[in-house]
Amino acid sequence: MIELRQLTKRYGDTLAVDELSFRVEPGHVTGFLGPNGAGKSTSMRLVLGLDAPTSGQALVNGGRYADLRRPLHEVGALLDAGAVHPGRSAYNHLMCLALSNDIGARRVAQVLELVGLSGVARKKAGGFSLGMKQRLGIAAALLGDPGVLMFDEPVNGLDPDGVRWIRGLMRGLAEEGRTVLLSSHLMSEMALTADRIVIVGRGRLVADATVAELTAGYPSLEEAYMALTASSVEYGAAR
């Protein structure tokens, strides 16, 4: 489970996350939506201990990510598909991560097969397309077989078959009882993939509900999202 408790993050005079609270429960895909600059990526970085909160808490299974002894076994994340050394092969990239968390070479081979990169495992990541880098990032997130998973725009650079594969993967992980937080700007795909939706605007919680609840009064998830985020912009302008 992922839990944010009154989470706040300031960068100088900029308030990126503003007393944000919500929970991501296991067993379903939770979509994480909001306009650019709404605080989504910052919130995910705070959960992973990549930034320190100004106040409040970001917890994984009741504790801080920084306190996990072997974090890859509990939390997997893809925040930036480009965060890989261009001169390192896909296999060696994953092996470096694996060795840091006592994960064997067999598991590296398994995740490469799972994401469809076995055939290019020994090729340098610098020559990969964006879609291939996304698959490598997903392999890294799955490396420790964690119960909590976070993905920031994982379908970027993927063709339609790849997008459908991501959809099936996310839903399959949730059906196994894992906690899955998925950020994306593709509303049509989010409507097909997510069970619950968390919407943020200007760093604050705008909505936390099932897809069915959000779309009850609107023709589509996109229409609901546009209406709710428009009201959050008005709220921010009035503060």
C-alpha positions, 0 to 999 in steps of 0.5 A, spaced: 500 500 500 502 507 498 499 512 503 500 520 503 499 523 509 498 531 509 504 531 504 507 538 502 513 539 498 516 546 497 521 548 492 523 555 494 517 559 493 513 554 489 508 549 492 509 543 488 505 539 493 500 542 498 497 537 504 496 531 499 492 525 502 490 519 499 491 511 499 493 506 493 490 500 495 492 493 493 488 489 488 487 494 483 490 499 478 489 506 481 490 511 475 494 518 477 491 524 473 493 531 473 495 537 468 502 538 467 505 541 474 499 538 478 504 535 483 504 528 480 511 526 479 513 530 485 509 526 489 512 519 486 519 522 487 517 523 495 514 516 495 521 513 493 525 518 497 528 521 491 526 528 495 524 530 502 517 532 504 517 539 507 512 536 511 507 530 512 509 523 510 509 518 504 509 511 506 510 504 503 506 499 507 506 503 513 514 505 513 518 510 509 522 507 502 528 510 505 528 505 511 527 499 506 533 494 507 532 491 500 527 496 496 527 492 490 523 486 493 518 491 496 517 497 491 518 497 483 518 504 479 519 507 473 519 514 473 524 516 467 525 511 461 531 515 459 535 513 466 540 508 464 547 508 462 547 509 454 553 504 454 551 499 458 547 493 455 540 491 457 542 485 461 548 489 464 543 494 467 539 490 470 544 485 473 547 492 476 540 493 479 539 485 481 546 485 485 545 491 489 538 487 492 541 480 492 537 478 486 540 472 481 541 472 474 535 468 472 530 473 475 534 478 470 533 473 464 525 472 466 524 480 466 527 481 459 523 475 457 517 478 460 518 485 457 520 482 450 527 484 450 531 478 450 533 478 443 536 485 444 539 483 452 546 484 450 545 491 446 547 497 448 541 501 451 543 508 448 541 505 441 534 503 444 528 507 441 523 510 447 519 504 447 524 499 448 527 504 454 520 504 457 520 496 456 527 496 460 524 500 465 518 496 466 523 490 467 527 494 472 521 495 476 519 488 476 526 485 478 525 484 485 517 481 484 515 487 488 508 488 491 508 495 490 509 498 483 509 505 480 509 507 473 509 514 470 507 515 463 509 507 461 506 507 454 510 513 452 513 511 445 510 504 445 506 502 439 498 500 439 500 493 440 505 495 446 500 499 449 495 493 449 501 489 452 501 495 458 494 495 459 494 487 460 500 487 464 498 492 469 491 489 470 494 482 471 499 485 476 493 488 480 489 481 479 495 478 483 494 482 489 499 488 488 498 495 489 499 499 482 499 506 481 499 508 474 500 516 471 498 517 464 495 523 460 492 518 455 484 518 458 482 513 453 487 508 456 486 510 463 479 508 462 480 501 460 486 500 465 484 503 471 479 501 477 480 507 481 482 514 479 486 520 483 486 527 480 490 532 483 491 539 481 495 545 483 498 540 488 492 538 492 487 532 491 481 534 486 478 527 486 479 520 489 474 515 486 472 509 482 472 510 474 464 508 475 463 514 480 467 519 476 463 518 470 456 517 473 455 524 471 459 525 465 459 522 458 467 519 459 472 519 463 476 525 459 470 529 460 470 528 468 477 530 468 476 536 464 471 539 469 474 537 475 481 540 473 478 546 471 475 547 478 481 546 481 485 551 477 479 556 479 480 554 486 488 555 485 487 562 482 482 564 488 487 562 493 
